Amino acid sequence: MRILDIDLDFFLKDCCPLAEIGKRPEPAGHEPWSEEQVVRFLEDNLGLSRFSPIPGRIFETHDSALRFWLELIAGGKLSFPFHVTHVDAHSDLGIGKPGPGFVLNTVLAMPPELRVNIGRFYEMQQLDEANYLLFAIALRLVGSLENIRNPKSRPDIPSFAFKSPNGEYAYIHLESFVSKLFEKTNGPEPTVPFRVYSDYREFHADAPYDFVSLALSPRYAPKEADGLAAVIERYFCLI
């Protein structure tokens, strides 16, 4: 199955520095795209149509996408491992605090069936909007991943994303000394095909999506971008 996972901060002239909690970035230099640009991208690159809306949901912070996916799985609506097209100015794979160490050394030591109890990770302040995709991979939910990036995205893809000989990202394989110790009982961690599109114009979805989500990410986008959420929502069937 196929998931379209969008962050509003993709649709900016430039990436915003992270604002303080409760505040929004300034719009100067980070102006949102025009409605026409957004519509053209949604229809021409992602293959969406307002006449065939996709079941989905809108969140404030992007880590809610992981909870959404687990809800769909629990309800028998989503099977895994699934494909994710991640349209975002950031990789959300764990660069910065709290970093990937907890996932590599603690989560990967756990039996896969116990990893889905993500509440404990929130309680430990290890799971957030900047690393939820790393957790999704560690939970073995993601079968393949694409990151369509803002043209001015900063380098934030961790070293555990491997490149092919021609320098393009090819796959992600999570592994650590601890995970190797538990491989006999947990099995090997899967290899997840991974492709990065630094120029979004080069991306064209090759199949329809089953579910879609949009994160507003207020600390990463000025309030002037909020109006674009209504434009994107036209392509949703909210569930």
N, C-alpha and C positions, 0 to 999 in steps of 0.2 A: 504494500500500500504506500501511498505518497502523501507527504505532509508539506504544505507551504507555510513557512514560518517567517513572518515579516516584522521588522522593527521600524518605527516611524523615523528613527534617526538616519536611516538610509537616504531619505528624501530631502537632504540638506545640501547646500552649496559646499559646505566643509564640515568636518567632524567637530563637535563641541567638546570642550574640556568638561569633565564631570563636575556638575554643580553640587554645592553643599546640600545636605538633606533639607527638604522643604523649599528649596529655591530652584529656579530655572536658569539655563544658560542665556546669555545675552544674544539677541538675534544678529547683531552686526558681524558680518563675515560668515554667518551660518544660516542664511536665509533659506526658507523652504522652497522646494520646487513649485512651479505653477501647477494648477489643476490639470492643464493640458498635458504637461510632461508626465505627471503621475499616471493619467489614464493611458497614455501611449505606452508606458512601460508595462502597466498591468495587462494590457490587451496584446501588445505586440511581442513582448518578451516572456511574460508569464502565461500567456494564452488564456486569460480570464475573460469572462463575458458576463455582463449584467443580466443577460437573459438566462444564464445557467449558473446561479450563485452557488457557492461551495459552502457546506456546513462549516461553521467556525465560531470563533469567540475572540473578543477584544479584552486585553488585560492592561493594567497599569505597568507592571514590571514583567520583564521577559521570562523570568523563571517560572511564571504561572503556566507557560506553555508545557513544561514538564508535568505539572500537576494535571493539566488538561489531557495530555496523552495517556497518563496512567488512569484517569477517569474513563477515557474511551476504551482502554484495554479491559478494565474491570467490568465495563458494561457490554463487552463482547462486540464492540463496534470497530475496533482497531486491532489488527494483528501485527505482530512484530517478529523479526526486525523489519523496520519500514525505512523508506527513503525520506530524507529531509532536504528541502531547498531552503536555505537560510539566507534571507534577504536582509542584510544588516551591515552597518558600518563597522561592526566588531565581530570577531570570531566567536566570542562567548565560550571559549575553550580553556579559560583559567589563567590568562596572563594577569599579573598583579595579585593583590591580596584577595582571598586567602591562598591563591596559587593552587597548583595541581598536586602538591605533596600529599594532602589528605586522601584524595582519590586514589593515587598510585599506591600508597602505603597502608591505607586502612580499608577503603571500600573494596579494593581488589582482593583483599584477604578474606572477604565475607563470601559465603555461599550466594550465588546469583539470586536465589529466590528470596533472600533476606534483604538484598540491596534496595528493593523497591519501597521499603519502609522509610521514605525520605524525611519523615517528620524529625527523626533523630538528628539528621544532618542539619536541619534548620535550627534545632535546639543548640547544636554545637557551633552555630554560626559559620558553617563551612559551605553551605549551598546558597548561592545568590544569583542575581541576574547576569553576572559576568562569567559564570562558570557552569550554568545549568546544562549546556550541551555536553560538556565534559562528563557530568554525572549521567546524562542520558546514554552516552556511549558506554560508561562503566556499568550501567544497568542492562546493557546489551539490548537496548531498544532500537538503536540506529543501525540499519544495514548498509546505508550509503549516505554520503553527505556532500552537499554543494554549498559554498559560501559565495553569494553574489554581493560584492562590496561596493561601498561608495568610492567614487574615483579618487578621493583624498583620504581614504582609510589609512590609519597608521599601522605599522607592522605590529601584529599582536597574535600571530599564530605560533603556538609552542613548538618546541623541537621534536616532540613526539609525533608530529605530522611529517611524514616522510615524503621526499621529493623523488621524482623519476630522474634518470640520467640527463634529460633535457632541461631540468630545473623546475618543472611544474610539479605542484603538489599531486601526490598519487594516492596515499592512503594514511590512515591513522591506526596505530597499533599501540594500545596501552599495555605497558609492561613495567615491572619493577622486581627487585630482589624478592620482595614479599609475595608478589603474585606468582613468581616461579615456585616458591615454596609450597603454595597451595594449589598448584596446577593439577596435581594428581586427583584432588577431590573436586575442584571447581571447573576443571577443564581449561584449555587455553583461551586466553582472551581473543575475541574475533578481530580480524583485520577489516577495517571499514574503508572502502573506496572513498576518496576525498578529492574534490576538485574545487579550485578557487578561481573566481572570475573577477579580476581587478577592474576590468572594463565591462560593465554590465551590458553594454550593447552587443557583446559577443555571446551572451546567453539567450537561449530560446528553449523553453520547456519542451521536452519531447513526448510528454504524456500529460493527461489531466491529473489534477490533484483530488484526493479524497477528503481532506480536511485542511482548514486554513486558520491561522491565528495572526493577530496584530498586537504588538506591544507598543504602548504609548511612550514608555521610557522617559518620564518627565525630567529626570536629571541629565539626560543626554540630548534633549531637543528643546528649543525655545517654545514658548507658548504660542508663538505665531504659526507653528507647524501643526497645532492641534486640529485646525480646520481640515487638514488633509485626511484625518481619520474618517470623516463623513464620506469623503470621496471613495476611499478604499472600502468602506463598509457596504457600498452599493453592490459589491461583488461577493458579499457574504450572505449566507442564510444562518442567522445567529441561533446557536443552540446552547 
